[in-house]
Amino acid sequence: GRVRVKSFGKNVSSARSHSLLCELRLQKPFQPGGSDPVEKGMEVEGAVYPPPPLNMFLSQMCMYLLFGVIALMFIGDSLFKSMEFEVGVKTVEWLKTNFYAAMMLAFVLNTLAQQLVATGAFEIEIDNNIVFSKLETGKLPTMELLDNIANTYMGDASI
């Protein structure tokens, strides 16, 4: 069968998916009598659960604003003075005078950008059938549920 683990809005590699399944005791490849899913013809693959397009757009805008604030702090004064743009010069002066506030703004923008793309997803698909969804249940799977999934979909792969 084909096992796909979609997790937390971050990429889960095939090796990490295999490791995750081993950690969750769906397989015991390092114990006597245990088997590797690949040897049994099972394909284990990691995947990303995509965030909504609006969240992606807002996250990118936060990052552009973050880089803009940092660029202003380093090169803004000379840039705006050469253009004789008084509002820009005053903005850069404020950023430099309130350096810690500007850095806090940068950290908040970075955190906001990360939270906008975090889905909180943890999905387990076997042969294109979703057998567990954290988005639907609101919680991570228990060991009993994982053992039931292993018994139902993978035969003798359970603990």
N, C-alpha and C positions, 0 to 999 in steps of 0.2 A: 504494500500500500504506500501511499504518499502522505507524509505527515508534514504539515506546514504550521509553523508557530509564528504568529504575528504579535509583536510585543511593543508596548509603551511608546510608539511613535519613533522608535529608534531601530536601526537595522540590526537584525539578529542573523548572524552568519550561519551557514549550514553546520559548521563545526560547533558553534555555540548552541544551536538547536539540538544537535545530537547530545552535547554535554548536558543541556537542560533536561532532556528526556531521561538521561542516565541519572541525573541528580534527583529527579522526581520519581525514580525507581520504576519507570516503565520498562527499563532494560537493566540487566546486570552484567555488562560485558566484561567486567574485571573480576568477577567471581567465578568459581568453578561451575561449569554448566551454563554460564551466561552466554549471550550471543550479541553480536554487533548487528544493529538494524540493517546496515549495508549488506552484510553477509546473508541476511534473510530476504534480500531483494526489496527492502524498504528504503524509500527515498525520503530523507529528512532535509527540509529546507527552511531557512529563515526568510521572513518577509517583513516589510514595513506596512503598518496600517496608516494610510494617508490621512492627514488632517484636512478639514474643509478648505476649499480654495480661498475663502475670505480670510480665514486665519493665517494661511500662508502669506497672503498679500500684506496683512497687517504686521506680521512678524518681519517681513522684509522691509517694510517702511520703518519699523522700530530700529532695525539694524542700520539703515541708511542714516537715520537721525543720530544714532549713536556715533557712527563714523564722522558725521558732520560736526558734532560737538567736539570730538577729539581733534579733528583737523583744525577747527577754529581756535582751539586752545594753543596749537603749535604754530600755525602759520597765518591765523586770522588777522593779527595786528598789522603785519607788513602788507598783507593783501589789501585790507580795507584802507590803510593809510595811503597806499599808492593809488587807489581808486578815489580817494577823498570822499569816502562813504562814512559819514559821521555816526550813523546809527550802528553800523557794523563795528566801528572802533569802540563805541561804548559797550556793545554786547561783549566783545572780546575782553575789554577791561573788567566787566562784571564777572565773566567766567574766570579770569585769572585772579581777581580779588577773592572770589568765592570758590576757590579751587576744590575744596572738599565737597561743597554742594554740587559742583559740576561733575565730580567723580561719582557721587551718589546718584545723580541723574543718569550717568552712563551705566552704572550697575543696575538700576531699576529698568532702564530700557532693555538691557541684555536679558534680565530675568523675565520681563514681559514677553520678549520675542520668543524665548524658550517655552514659556507656558502656553503661548498661543498655538504652538505646533505639537504639544504633548497631548496625545489622545487618551492615554490611560488604558489603551486596548491590550488585551491578552487573549488572543483567539487561537484555538486549536482546530485545524482542519485535517480531516483524513479523507482522502480520495474526493476532494472538493466538497465535502460535507462538513459544515461547522458543527463540531461535537461539544465545544465549550466556548462561551463568549463572556468575558468579563464586562463588556459593554451592556449586555442584557441582564446579567445577574448582579453586577455591582461589586463582585468579590472575586478573589482568586480561587482556583479549584482546591478542594481538599484532597488528602491522600486517598480517601475512599472513592471519591469521584474519579480520580486518575486511575485507580485500580480497576474500576468499572469500565472506563474507556479502554484500558489495555485489554481486559477480558473480552469486551464486545468487539473491538476493531482489530486487535492484533493477536488474537489467539493465545499462544503460550508465552507471550512477551511480558505477562504481568508478574508481580512479586509473589 
